[in-house]
Amino acid sequence: MGTGDKLLQRMRQSSYGWSPQDLEKVYRYYGFVVREGGKHRIYTHPEAPNLIATVKRGKRLAVGYIKDAITLIDKLIILKEGGEP
């Protein structure tokens, strides 16, 4: 189990208190790429371009960003296993 897996497990247990850097580690671990937008970072996955997340820049993230990441990564895992999200 890699660092990204461990972070994701911890995020599943508690969605509070995560930094943008923590979220970026998880997204990158699962193959998402980042590009810079105006006030946000935009994460997309090359194998699933419909999986998109926007994350504000700042010191702390709202719980919704973490919950969205968990949902997107779960959809990605289902897609890679041959299912439909």
PyMOL Python script that loads the backbone (N, CA, C, O; Angstrom):
from pymol import cmd

cmd.read_pdbstr("""\
ATOM      1  N   MET A   1       0.847  -1.177   0.000  1.00  0.00           N
ATOM      2  CA  MET A   1       0.000   0.000   0.000  1.00  0.00           C
ATOM      3  C   MET A   1       0.891   1.238   0.000  1.00  0.00           C
ATOM      4  O   MET A   1       1.762   1.389   0.857  1.00  0.00           O
ATOM      5  N   GLY A   2       0.665   2.116  -0.966  1.00  0.00           N
ATOM      6  CA  GLY A   2       1.493   3.302  -1.102  1.00  0.00           C
ATOM      7  C   GLY A   2       1.014   4.463  -0.240  1.00  0.00           C
ATOM      8  O   GLY A   2      -0.020   4.394   0.424  1.00  0.00           O
ATOM      9  N   THR A   3       1.797   5.518  -0.276  1.00  0.00           N
ATOM     10  CA  THR A   3       1.481   6.715   0.501  1.00  0.00           C
ATOM     11  C   THR A   3       0.119   7.283   0.128  1.00  0.00           C
ATOM     12  O   THR A   3      -0.640   7.700   1.002  1.00  0.00           O
ATOM     13  N   GLY A   4      -0.196   7.302  -1.159  1.00  0.00           N
ATOM     14  CA  GLY A   4      -1.489   7.809  -1.611  1.00  0.00           C
ATOM     15  C   GLY A   4      -2.648   6.988  -1.083  1.00  0.00           C
ATOM     16  O   GLY A   4      -3.684   7.540  -0.712  1.00  0.00           O
ATOM     17  N   ASP A   5      -2.480   5.657  -1.044  1.00  0.00           N
ATOM     18  CA  ASP A   5      -3.516   4.789  -0.481  1.00  0.00           C
ATOM     19  C   ASP A   5      -3.745   5.097   0.987  1.00  0.00           C
ATOM     20  O   ASP A   5      -4.884   5.179   1.447  1.00  0.00           O
ATOM     21  N   LYS A   6      -2.660   5.264   1.711  1.00  0.00           N
ATOM     22  CA  LYS A   6      -2.766   5.545   3.148  1.00  0.00           C
ATOM     23  C   LYS A   6      -3.436   6.895   3.395  1.00  0.00           C
ATOM     24  O   LYS A   6      -4.279   7.021   4.283  1.00  0.00           O
ATOM     25  N   LEU A   7      -3.059   7.897   2.611  1.00  0.00           N
ATOM     26  CA  LEU A   7      -3.692   9.212   2.751  1.00  0.00           C
ATOM     27  C   LEU A   7      -5.183   9.119   2.449  1.00  0.00           C
ATOM     28  O   LEU A   7      -6.000   9.696   3.166  1.00  0.00           O
ATOM     29  N   LEU A   8      -5.539   8.401   1.397  1.00  0.00           N
ATOM     30  CA  LEU A   8      -6.944   8.263   1.039  1.00  0.00           C
ATOM     31  C   LEU A   8      -7.723   7.573   2.155  1.00  0.00           C
ATOM     32  O   LEU A   8      -8.842   7.978   2.469  1.00  0.00           O
ATOM     33  N   GLN A   9      -7.152   6.554   2.747  1.00  0.00           N
ATOM     34  CA  GLN A   9      -7.817   5.872   3.863  1.00  0.00           C
ATOM     35  C   GLN A   9      -8.053   6.828   5.026  1.00  0.00           C
ATOM     36  O   GLN A   9      -9.120   6.825   5.640  1.00  0.00           O
ATOM     37  N   ARG A  10      -7.051   7.642   5.320  1.00  0.00           N
ATOM     38  CA  ARG A  10      -7.193   8.615   6.410  1.00  0.00           C
ATOM     39  C   ARG A  10      -8.239   9.670   6.057  1.00  0.00           C
ATOM     40  O   ARG A  10      -8.979  10.123   6.930  1.00  0.00           O
ATOM     41  N   MET A  11      -8.304  10.059   4.800  1.00  0.00           N
ATOM     42  CA  MET A  11      -9.318  11.023   4.369  1.00  0.00           C
ATOM     43  C   MET A  11     -10.718  10.433   4.484  1.00  0.00           C
ATOM     44  O   MET A  11     -11.674  11.140   4.800  1.00  0.00           O
ATOM     45  N   ARG A  12     -10.833   9.135   4.226  1.00  0.00           N
ATOM     46  CA  ARG A  12     -12.138   8.475   4.375  1.00  0.00           C
ATOM     47  C   ARG A  12     -12.589   8.504   5.834  1.00  0.00           C
ATOM     48  O   ARG A  12     -13.780   8.618   6.121  1.00  0.00           O
ATOM     49  N   GLN A  13     -11.629   8.402   6.749  1.00  0.00           N
ATOM     50  CA  GLN A  13     -11.957   8.394   8.172  1.00  0.00           C
ATOM     51  C   GLN A  13     -12.346   9.781   8.672  1.00  0.00           C
ATOM     52  O   GLN A  13     -13.233   9.911   9.515  1.00  0.00           O
ATOM     53  N   SER A  14     -11.685  10.819   8.156  1.00  0.00           N
ATOM     54  CA  SER A  14     -11.998  12.188   8.558  1.00  0.00           C
ATOM     55  C   SER A  14     -11.711  13.131   7.393  1.00  0.00           C
ATOM     56  O   SER A  14     -10.613  13.141   6.837  1.00  0.00           O
ATOM     57  N   SER A  15     -12.702  13.908   7.042  1.00  0.00           N
ATOM     58  CA  SER A  15     -12.565  14.840   5.925  1.00  0.00           C
ATOM     59  C   SER A  15     -12.045  16.206   6.361  1.00  0.00           C
ATOM     60  O   SER A  15     -11.943  17.114   5.537  1.00  0.00           O
ATOM     61  N   TYR A  16     -11.720  16.364   7.619  1.00  0.00           N
ATOM     62  CA  TYR A  16     -11.351  17.673   8.167  1.00  0.00           C
ATOM     63  C   TYR A  16      -9.845  17.853   8.302  1.00  0.00           C
ATOM     64  O   TYR A  16      -9.118  16.908   8.609  1.00  0.00           O
ATOM     65  N   GLY A  17      -9.382  19.094   8.067  1.00  0.00           N
ATOM     66  CA  GLY A  17      -8.012  19.468   8.376  1.00  0.00           C
ATOM     67  C   GLY A  17      -6.965  19.133   7.329  1.00  0.00           C
ATOM     68  O   GLY A  17      -5.780  19.063   7.655  1.00  0.00           O
ATOM     69  N   TRP A  18      -7.361  18.926   6.097  1.00  0.00           N
ATOM     70  CA  TRP A  18      -6.407  18.568   5.058  1.00  0.00           C
ATOM     71  C   TRP A  18      -5.937  19.801   4.302  1.00  0.00           C
ATOM     72  O   TRP A  18      -6.679  20.769   4.133  1.00  0.00           O
ATOM     73  N   SER A  19      -4.694  19.747   3.852  1.00  0.00           N
ATOM     74  CA  SER A  19      -4.123  20.861   3.088  1.00  0.00           C
ATOM     75  C   SER A  19      -4.231  20.564   1.587  1.00  0.00           C
ATOM     76  O   SER A  19      -4.421  19.414   1.191  1.00  0.00           O
ATOM     77  N   PRO A  20      -4.109  21.598   0.764  1.00  0.00           N
ATOM     78  CA  PRO A  20      -4.088  21.369  -0.680  1.00  0.00           C
ATOM     79  C   PRO A  20      -2.947  20.436  -1.101  1.00  0.00           C
ATOM     80  O   PRO A  20      -3.085  19.681  -2.064  1.00  0.00           O
ATOM     81  N   GLN A  21      -1.835  20.486  -0.388  1.00  0.00           N
ATOM     82  CA  GLN A  21      -0.699  19.615  -0.714  1.00  0.00           C
ATOM     83  C   GLN A  21      -1.051  18.146  -0.460  1.00  0.00           C
ATOM     84  O   GLN A  21      -0.662  17.275  -1.239  1.00  0.00           O
ATOM     85  N   ASP A  22      -1.782  17.867   0.622  1.00  0.00           N
ATOM     86  CA  ASP A  22      -2.220  16.494   0.892  1.00  0.00           C
ATOM     87  C   ASP A  22      -3.118  15.994  -0.233  1.00  0.00           C
ATOM     88  O   ASP A  22      -2.966  14.873  -0.719  1.00  0.00           O
ATOM     89  N   LEU A  23      -4.045  16.839  -0.630  1.00  0.00           N
ATOM     90  CA  LEU A  23      -4.972  16.454  -1.688  1.00  0.00           C
ATOM     91  C   LEU A  23      -4.239  16.237  -3.006  1.00  0.00           C
ATOM     92  O   LEU A  23      -4.560  15.316  -3.758  1.00  0.00           O
ATOM     93  N   GLU A  24      -3.261  17.083  -3.281  1.00  0.00           N
ATOM     94  CA  GLU A  24      -2.489  16.926  -4.512  1.00  0.00           C
ATOM     95  C   GLU A  24      -1.736  15.595  -4.515  1.00  0.00           C
ATOM     96  O   GLU A  24      -1.659  14.934  -5.550  1.00  0.00           O
ATOM     97  N   LYS A  25      -1.184  15.201  -3.379  1.00  0.00           N
ATOM     98  CA  LYS A  25      -0.481  13.912  -3.288  1.00  0.00           C
ATOM     99  C   LYS A  25      -1.412  12.762  -3.651  1.00  0.00           C
ATOM    100  O   LYS A  25      -1.032  11.852  -4.388  1.00  0.00           O
ATOM    101  N   VAL A  26      -2.625  12.811  -3.131  1.00  0.00           N
ATOM    102  CA  VAL A  26      -3.585  11.731  -3.404  1.00  0.00           C
ATOM    103  C   VAL A  26      -3.967  11.716  -4.880  1.00  0.00           C
ATOM    104  O   VAL A  26      -3.948  10.667  -5.523  1.00  0.00           O
ATOM    105  N   TYR A  27      -4.314  12.884  -5.411  1.00  0.00           N
ATOM    106  CA  TYR A  27      -4.686  12.936  -6.824  1.00  0.00           C
ATOM    107  C   TYR A  27      -3.541  12.445  -7.710  1.00  0.00           C
ATOM    108  O   TYR A  27      -3.764  11.636  -8.610  1.00  0.00           O
ATOM    109  N   ARG A  28      -2.348  12.912  -7.470  1.00  0.00           N
ATOM    110  CA  ARG A  28      -1.207  12.498  -8.310  1.00  0.00           C
ATOM    111  C   ARG A  28      -0.915  11.007  -8.166  1.00  0.00           C
ATOM    112  O   ARG A  28      -0.561  10.345  -9.142  1.00  0.00           O
ATOM    113  N   TYR A  29      -1.061  10.482  -6.964  1.00  0.00           N
ATOM    114  CA  TYR A  29      -0.845   9.049  -6.738  1.00  0.00           C
ATOM    115  C   TYR A  29      -1.758   8.222  -7.643  1.00  0.00           C
ATOM    116  O   TYR A  29      -1.351   7.186  -8.169  1.00  0.00           O
ATOM    117  N   TYR A  30      -2.984   8.686  -7.817  1.00  0.00           N
ATOM    118  CA  TYR A  30      -3.939   7.957  -8.641  1.00  0.00           C
ATOM    119  C   TYR A  30      -3.902   8.354 -10.114  1.00  0.00           C
ATOM    120  O   TYR A  30      -4.775   7.952 -10.883  1.00  0.00           O
ATOM    121  N   GLY A  31      -2.906   9.133 -10.511  1.00  0.00           N
ATOM    122  CA  GLY A  31      -2.678   9.415 -11.925  1.00  0.00           C
ATOM    123  C   GLY A  31      -3.309  10.683 -12.459  1.00  0.00           C
ATOM    124  O   GLY A  31      -3.268  10.923 -13.666  1.00  0.00           O
ATOM    125  N   PHE A  32      -3.885  11.492 -11.608  1.00  0.00           N
ATOM    126  CA  PHE A  32      -4.458  12.750 -12.071  1.00  0.00           C
ATOM    127  C   PHE A  32      -3.331  13.726 -12.382  1.00  0.00           C
ATOM    128  O   PHE A  32      -2.267  13.692 -11.764  1.00  0.00           O
ATOM    129  N   VAL A  33      -3.588  14.587 -13.343  1.00  0.00           N
ATOM    130  CA  VAL A  33      -2.636  15.647 -13.675  1.00  0.00           C
ATOM    131  C   VAL A  33      -3.268  16.976 -13.287  1.00  0.00           C
ATOM    132  O   VAL A  33      -4.490  17.119 -13.258  1.00  0.00           O
ATOM    133  N   VAL A  34      -2.418  17.933 -12.992  1.00  0.00           N
ATOM    134  CA  VAL A  34      -2.909  19.222 -12.519  1.00  0.00           C
ATOM    135  C   VAL A  34      -2.532  20.320 -13.494  1.00  0.00           C
ATOM    136  O   VAL A  34      -1.457  20.305 -14.092  1.00  0.00           O
ATOM    137  N   ARG A  35      -3.444  21.278 -13.640  1.00  0.00           N
ATOM    138  CA  ARG A  35      -3.110  22.506 -14.349  1.00  0.00           C
ATOM    139  C   ARG A  35      -3.626  23.654 -13.497  1.00  0.00           C
ATOM    140  O   ARG A  35      -4.569  23.502 -12.720  1.00  0.00           O
ATOM    141  N   GLU A  36      -2.995  24.787 -13.658  1.00  0.00           N
ATOM    142  CA  GLU A  36      -3.341  25.951 -12.854  1.00  0.00           C
ATOM    143  C   GLU A  36      -4.432  26.759 -13.541  1.00  0.00           C
ATOM    144  O   GLU A  36      -4.327  27.085 -14.724  1.00  0.00           O
ATOM    145  N   GLY A  37      -5.466  27.076 -12.797  1.00  0.00           N
ATOM    146  CA  GLY A  37      -6.514  27.967 -13.275  1.00  0.00           C
ATOM    147  C   GLY A  37      -6.338  29.311 -12.581  1.00  0.00           C
ATOM    148  O   GLY A  37      -5.286  29.566 -11.994  1.00  0.00           O
ATOM    149  N   GLY A  38      -7.333  30.160 -12.636  1.00  0.00           N
ATOM    150  CA  GLY A  38      -7.261  31.476 -12.005  1.00  0.00           C
ATOM    151  C   GLY A  38      -6.990  31.388 -10.517  1.00  0.00           C
ATOM    152  O   GLY A  38      -5.895  31.717 -10.062  1.00  0.00           O
ATOM    153  N   LYS A  39      -7.984  30.945  -9.753  1.00  0.00           N
ATOM    154  CA  LYS A  39      -7.845  30.818  -8.303  1.00  0.00           C
ATOM    155  C   LYS A  39      -7.883  29.364  -7.857  1.00  0.00           C
ATOM    156  O   LYS A  39      -7.894  29.069  -6.662  1.00  0.00           O
ATOM    157  N   HIS A  40      -7.902  28.462  -8.828  1.00  0.00           N
ATOM    158  CA  HIS A  40      -8.030  27.041  -8.518  1.00  0.00           C
ATOM    159  C   HIS A  40      -6.983  26.220  -9.262  1.00  0.00           C
ATOM    160  O   HIS A  40      -6.372  26.671 -10.231  1.00  0.00           O
ATOM    161  N   ARG A  41      -6.803  25.008  -8.773  1.00  0.00           N
ATOM    162  CA  ARG A  41      -6.059  23.988  -9.505  1.00  0.00           C
ATOM    163  C   ARG A  41      -7.098  23.039 -10.082  1.00  0.00           C
ATOM    164  O   ARG A  41      -8.087  22.712  -9.427  1.00  0.00           O
ATOM    165  N   ILE A  42      -6.869  22.606 -11.292  1.00  0.00           N
ATOM    166  CA  ILE A  42      -7.809  21.714 -11.954  1.00  0.00           C
ATOM    167  C   ILE A  42      -7.129  20.364 -12.160  1.00  0.00           C
ATOM    168  O   ILE A  42      -6.067  20.272 -12.776  1.00  0.00           O
ATOM    169  N   TYR A  43      -7.761  19.326 -11.634  1.00  0.00           N
ATOM    170  CA  TYR A  43      -7.229  17.965 -11.740  1.00  0.00           C
ATOM    171  C   TYR A  43      -8.073  17.175 -12.723  1.00  0.00           C
ATOM    172  O   TYR A  43      -9.301  17.169 -12.639  1.00  0.00           O
ATOM    173  N   THR A  44      -7.407  16.512 -13.651  1.00  0.00           N
ATOM    174  CA  THR A  44      -8.082  15.634 -14.608  1.00  0.00           C
ATOM    175  C   THR A  44      -7.283  14.340 -14.705  1.00  0.00           C
ATOM    176  O   THR A  44      -6.103  14.289 -14.359  1.00  0.00           O
ATOM    177  N   HIS A  45      -7.948  13.309 -15.180  1.00  0.00           N
ATOM    178  CA  HIS A  45      -7.255  12.026 -15.354  1.00  0.00           C
ATOM    179  C   HIS A  45      -7.175  11.723 -16.839  1.00  0.00           C
ATOM    180  O   HIS A  45      -8.190  11.772 -17.534  1.00  0.00           O
ATOM    181  N   PRO A  46      -5.969  11.407 -17.344  1.00  0.00           N
ATOM    182  CA  PRO A  46      -5.807  11.170 -18.784  1.00  0.00           C
ATOM    183  C   PRO A  46      -6.643  10.004 -19.323  1.00  0.00           C
ATOM    184  O   PRO A  46      -7.036  10.017 -20.490  1.00  0.00           O
ATOM    185  N   GLU A  47      -6.912   9.013 -18.502  1.00  0.00           N
ATOM    186  CA  GLU A  47      -7.692   7.856 -18.952  1.00  0.00           C
ATOM    187  C   GLU A  47      -9.197   8.070 -18.798  1.00  0.00           C
ATOM    188  O   GLU A  47      -9.996   7.336 -19.379  1.00  0.00           O
ATOM    189  N   ALA A  48      -9.577   9.075 -18.014  1.00  0.00           N
ATOM    190  CA  ALA A  48     -10.989   9.357 -17.778  1.00  0.00           C
ATOM    191  C   ALA A  48     -11.188  10.871 -17.739  1.00  0.00           C
ATOM    192  O   ALA A  48     -11.319  11.457 -16.664  1.00  0.00           O
ATOM    193  N   PRO A  49     -11.208  11.503 -18.916  1.00  0.00           N
ATOM    194  CA  PRO A  49     -11.270  12.967 -18.965  1.00  0.00           C
ATOM    195  C   PRO A  49     -12.536  13.567 -18.364  1.00  0.00           C
ATOM    196  O   PRO A  49     -12.583  14.771 -18.111  1.00  0.00           O
ATOM    197  N   ASN A  50     -13.560  12.751 -18.131  1.00  0.00           N
ATOM    198  CA  ASN A  50     -14.775  13.270 -17.512  1.00  0.00           C
ATOM    199  C   ASN A  50     -14.637  13.401 -15.991  1.00  0.00           C
ATOM    200  O   ASN A  50     -15.504  13.991 -15.345  1.00  0.00           O
ATOM    201  N   LEU A  51     -13.564  12.863 -15.416  1.00  0.00           N
ATOM    202  CA  LEU A  51     -13.310  13.008 -13.978  1.00  0.00           C
ATOM    203  C   LEU A  51     -12.493  14.274 -13.768  1.00  0.00           C
ATOM    204  O   LEU A  51     -11.289  14.297 -14.024  1.00  0.00           O
ATOM    205  N   ILE A  52     -13.149  15.315 -13.305  1.00  0.00           N
ATOM    206  CA  ILE A  52     -12.522  16.623 -13.150  1.00  0.00           C
ATOM    207  C   ILE A  52     -12.785  17.150 -11.749  1.00  0.00           C
ATOM    208  O   ILE A  52     -13.895  17.035 -11.227  1.00  0.00           O
ATOM    209  N   ALA A  53     -11.761  17.726 -11.150  1.00  0.00           N
ATOM    210  CA  ALA A  53     -11.917  18.371  -9.845  1.00  0.00           C
ATOM    211  C   ALA A  53     -11.253  19.735  -9.884  1.00  0.00           C
ATOM    212  O   ALA A  53     -10.172  19.895 -10.449  1.00  0.00           O
ATOM    213  N   THR A  54     -11.903  20.706  -9.284  1.00  0.00           N
ATOM    214  CA  THR A  54     -11.284  22.012  -9.103  1.00  0.00           C
ATOM    215  C   THR A  54     -11.073  22.210  -7.614  1.00  0.00           C
ATOM    216  O   THR A  54     -11.964  21.953  -6.805  1.00  0.00           O
ATOM    217  N   VAL A  55      -9.880  22.671  -7.264  1.00  0.00           N
ATOM    218  CA  VAL A  55      -9.517  22.837  -5.859  1.00  0.00           C
ATOM    219  C   VAL A  55      -8.938  24.230  -5.672  1.00  0.00           C
ATOM    220  O   VAL A  55      -8.004  24.625  -6.370  1.00  0.00           O
ATOM    221  N   LYS A  56      -9.500  24.969  -4.723  1.00  0.00           N
ATOM    222  CA  LYS A  56      -9.016  26.324  -4.473  1.00  0.00           C
ATOM    223  C   LYS A  56      -7.623  26.292  -3.863  1.00  0.00           C
ATOM    224  O   LYS A  56      -7.213  25.320  -3.229  1.00  0.00           O
ATOM    225  N   ARG A  57      -6.921  27.380  -4.077  1.00  0.00           N
ATOM    226  CA  ARG A  57      -5.623  27.527  -3.429  1.00  0.00           C
ATOM    227  C   ARG A  57      -5.867  28.120  -2.058  1.00  0.00           C
ATOM    228  O   ARG A  57      -6.743  28.967  -1.887  1.00  0.00           O
ATOM    229  N   GLY A  58      -5.101  27.681  -1.089  1.00  0.00           N
ATOM    230  CA  GLY A  58      -5.250  28.195   0.265  1.00  0.00           C
ATOM    231  C   GLY A  58      -4.585  27.257   1.246  1.00  0.00           C
ATOM    232  O   GLY A  58      -4.002  26.245   0.856  1.00  0.00           O
ATOM    233  N   LYS A  59      -4.672  27.594   2.512  1.00  0.00           N
ATOM    234  CA  LYS A  59      -4.004  26.787   3.534  1.00  0.00           C
ATOM    235  C   LYS A  59      -4.833  25.588   3.957  1.00  0.00           C
ATOM    236  O   LYS A  59      -4.288  24.505   4.170  1.00  0.00           O
ATOM    237  N   ARG A  60      -6.125  25.761   4.081  1.00  0.00           N
ATOM    238  CA  ARG A  60      -7.018  24.669   4.482  1.00  0.00           C
ATOM    239  C   ARG A  60      -8.124  24.511   3.456  1.00  0.00           C
ATOM    240  O   ARG A  60      -8.530  25.467   2.797  1.00  0.00           O
ATOM    241  N   LEU A  61      -8.590  23.303   3.340  1.00  0.00           N
ATOM    242  CA  LEU A  61      -9.641  23.005   2.371  1.00  0.00           C
ATOM    243  C   LEU A  61     -10.963  22.736   3.075  1.00  0.00           C
ATOM    244  O   LEU A  61     -10.994  22.202   4.183  1.00  0.00           O
ATOM    245  N   ALA A  62     -12.041  23.108   2.424  1.00  0.00           N
ATOM    246  CA  ALA A  62     -13.368  22.755   2.923  1.00  0.00           C
ATOM    247  C   ALA A  62     -13.558  21.246   2.763  1.00  0.00           C
ATOM    248  O   ALA A  62     -12.952  20.613   1.898  1.00  0.00           O
ATOM    249  N   VAL A  63     -14.402  20.700   3.605  1.00  0.00           N
ATOM    250  CA  VAL A  63     -14.668  19.266   3.615  1.00  0.00           C
ATOM    251  C   VAL A  63     -15.141  18.777   2.244  1.00  0.00           C
ATOM    252  O   VAL A  63     -14.826  17.655   1.846  1.00  0.00           O
ATOM    253  N   GLY A  64     -15.877  19.592   1.538  1.00  0.00           N
ATOM    254  CA  GLY A  64     -16.404  19.188   0.229  1.00  0.00           C
ATOM    255  C   GLY A  64     -15.335  18.802  -0.772  1.00  0.00           C
ATOM    256  O   GLY A  64     -15.549  17.906  -1.588  1.00  0.00           O
ATOM    257  N   TYR A  65     -14.180  19.467  -0.725  1.00  0.00           N
ATOM    258  CA  TYR A  65     -13.087  19.119  -1.642  1.00  0.00           C
ATOM    259  C   TYR A  65     -12.581  17.700  -1.373  1.00  0.00           C
ATOM    260  O   TYR A  65     -12.256  16.960  -2.302  1.00  0.00           O
ATOM    261  N   ILE A  66     -12.522  17.337  -0.114  1.00  0.00           N
ATOM    262  CA  ILE A  66     -12.046  15.994   0.256  1.00  0.00           C
ATOM    263  C   ILE A  66     -13.078  14.956  -0.164  1.00  0.00           C
ATOM    264  O   ILE A  66     -12.728  13.925  -0.738  1.00  0.00           O
ATOM    265  N   LYS A  67     -14.338  15.223   0.117  1.00  0.00           N
ATOM    266  CA  LYS A  67     -15.401  14.280  -0.253  1.00  0.00           C
ATOM    267  C   LYS A  67     -15.472  14.108  -1.764  1.00  0.00           C
ATOM    268  O   LYS A  67     -15.685  12.999  -2.256  1.00  0.00           O
ATOM    269  N   ASP A  68     -15.294  15.204  -2.503  1.00  0.00           N
ATOM    270  CA  ASP A  68     -15.271  15.112  -3.967  1.00  0.00           C
ATOM    271  C   ASP A  68     -14.107  14.254  -4.455  1.00  0.00           C
ATOM    272  O   ASP A  68     -14.260  13.460  -5.384  1.00  0.00           O
ATOM    273  N   ALA A  69     -12.950  14.414  -3.830  1.00  0.00           N
ATOM    274  CA  ALA A  69     -11.775  13.623  -4.217  1.00  0.00           C
ATOM    275  C   ALA A  69     -12.027  12.138  -3.986  1.00  0.00           C
ATOM    276  O   ALA A  69     -11.703  11.310  -4.838  1.00  0.00           O
ATOM    277  N   ILE A  70     -12.597  11.806  -2.848  1.00  0.00           N
ATOM    278  CA  ILE A  70     -12.890  10.401  -2.538  1.00  0.00           C
ATOM    279  C   ILE A  70     -13.852   9.834  -3.576  1.00  0.00           C
ATOM    280  O   ILE A  70     -13.657   8.721  -4.063  1.00  0.00           O
ATOM    281  N   THR A  71     -14.885  10.594  -3.913  1.00  0.00           N
ATOM    282  CA  THR A  71     -15.861  10.148  -4.899  1.00  0.00           C
ATOM    283  C   THR A  71     -15.212   9.951  -6.273  1.00  0.00           C
ATOM    284  O   THR A  71     -15.441   8.934  -6.928  1.00  0.00           O
ATOM    285  N   LEU A  72     -14.400  10.929  -6.711  1.00  0.00           N
ATOM    286  CA  LEU A  72     -13.738  10.818  -8.019  1.00  0.00           C
ATOM    287  C   LEU A  72     -12.790   9.624  -8.075  1.00  0.00           C
ATOM    288  O   LEU A  72     -12.758   8.894  -9.066  1.00  0.00           O
ATOM    289  N   ILE A  73     -12.031   9.432  -7.021  1.00  0.00           N
ATOM    290  CA  ILE A  73     -11.082   8.314  -7.007  1.00  0.00           C
ATOM    291  C   ILE A  73     -11.829   6.981  -6.986  1.00  0.00           C
ATOM    292  O   ILE A  73     -11.405   6.026  -7.637  1.00  0.00           O
ATOM    293  N   ASP A  74     -12.934   6.907  -6.247  1.00  0.00           N
ATOM    294  CA  ASP A  74     -13.739   5.687  -6.263  1.00  0.00           C
ATOM    295  C   ASP A  74     -14.269   5.404  -7.673  1.00  0.00           C
ATOM    296  O   ASP A  74     -14.272   4.255  -8.115  1.00  0.00           O
ATOM    297  N   LYS A  75     -14.716   6.446  -8.375  1.00  0.00           N
ATOM    298  CA  LYS A  75     -15.189   6.271  -9.758  1.00  0.00           C
ATOM    299  C   LYS A  75     -14.059   5.789 -10.663  1.00  0.00           C
ATOM    300  O   LYS A  75     -14.262   4.932 -11.524  1.00  0.00           O
ATOM    301  N   LEU A  76     -12.866   6.347 -10.460  1.00  0.00           N
ATOM    302  CA  LEU A  76     -11.710   5.940 -11.248  1.00  0.00           C
ATOM    303  C   LEU A  76     -11.383   4.463 -11.020  1.00  0.00           C
ATOM    304  O   LEU A  76     -11.108   3.726 -11.967  1.00  0.00           O
ATOM    305  N   ILE A  77     -11.414   4.047  -9.779  1.00  0.00           N
ATOM    306  CA  ILE A  77     -11.121   2.642  -9.441  1.00  0.00           C
ATOM    307  C   ILE A  77     -12.143   1.717 -10.111  1.00  0.00           C
ATOM    308  O   ILE A  77     -11.779   0.670 -10.647  1.00  0.00           O
ATOM    309  N   ILE A  78     -13.412   2.105 -10.079  1.00  0.00           N
ATOM    310  CA  ILE A  78     -14.455   1.293 -10.733  1.00  0.00           C
ATOM    311  C   ILE A  78     -14.209   1.229 -12.241  1.00  0.00           C
ATOM    312  O   ILE A  78     -14.331   0.165 -12.848  1.00  0.00           O
ATOM    313  N   LEU A  79     -13.865   2.366 -12.842  1.00  0.00           N
ATOM    314  CA  LEU A  79     -13.572   2.383 -14.291  1.00  0.00           C
ATOM    315  C   LEU A  79     -12.412   1.464 -14.629  1.00  0.00           C
ATOM    316  O   LEU A  79     -12.471   0.719 -15.607  1.00  0.00           O
ATOM    317  N   LYS A  80     -11.366   1.513 -13.832  1.00  0.00           N
ATOM    318  CA  LYS A  80     -10.196   0.682 -14.104  1.00  0.00           C
ATOM    319  C   LYS A  80     -10.484  -0.796 -13.913  1.00  0.00           C
ATOM    320  O   LYS A  80      -9.810  -1.637 -14.506  1.00  0.00           O
ATOM    321  N   GLU A  81     -11.468  -1.124 -13.101  1.00  0.00           N
ATOM    322  CA  GLU A  81     -11.854  -2.514 -12.905  1.00  0.00           C
ATOM    323  C   GLU A  81     -12.830  -2.980 -13.980  1.00  0.00           C
ATOM    324  O   GLU A  81     -13.268  -4.131 -13.973  1.00  0.00           O
ATOM    325  N   GLY A  82     -13.170  -2.080 -14.905  1.00  0.00           N
ATOM    326  CA  GLY A  82     -14.028  -2.459 -16.017  1.00  0.00           C
ATOM    327  C   GLY A  82     -15.496  -2.159 -15.823  1.00  0.00           C
ATOM    328  O   GLY A  82     -16.323  -2.552 -16.646  1.00  0.00           O
ATOM    329  N   GLY A  83     -15.835  -1.465 -14.746  1.00  0.00           N
ATOM    330  CA  GLY A  83     -17.228  -1.131 -14.493  1.00  0.00           C
ATOM    331  C   GLY A  83     -17.568   0.260 -14.957  1.00  0.00           C
ATOM    332  O   GLY A  83     -16.759   0.943 -15.585  1.00  0.00           O
ATOM    333  N   GLU A  84     -18.785   0.671 -14.637  1.00  0.00           N
ATOM    334  CA  GLU A  84     -19.222   2.041 -14.926  1.00  0.00           C
ATOM    335  C   GLU A  84     -19.454   2.756 -13.613  1.00  0.00           C
ATOM    336  O   GLU A  84     -20.062   2.197 -12.701  1.00  0.00           O
ATOM    337  N   PRO A  85     -18.976   3.990 -13.505  1.00  0.00           N
ATOM    338  CA  PRO A  85     -19.173   4.718 -12.253  1.00  0.00           C
ATOM    339  C   PRO A  85     -20.599   5.163 -12.042  1.00  0.00           C
ATOM    340  O   PRO A  85     -20.907   5.788 -11.027  1.00  0.00           O
TER     341      PRO A  85
END
""", "prot")
cmd.dss("prot")
cmd.show_as("cartoon", "prot")
cmd.util.cbc("prot")
cmd.orient("prot")
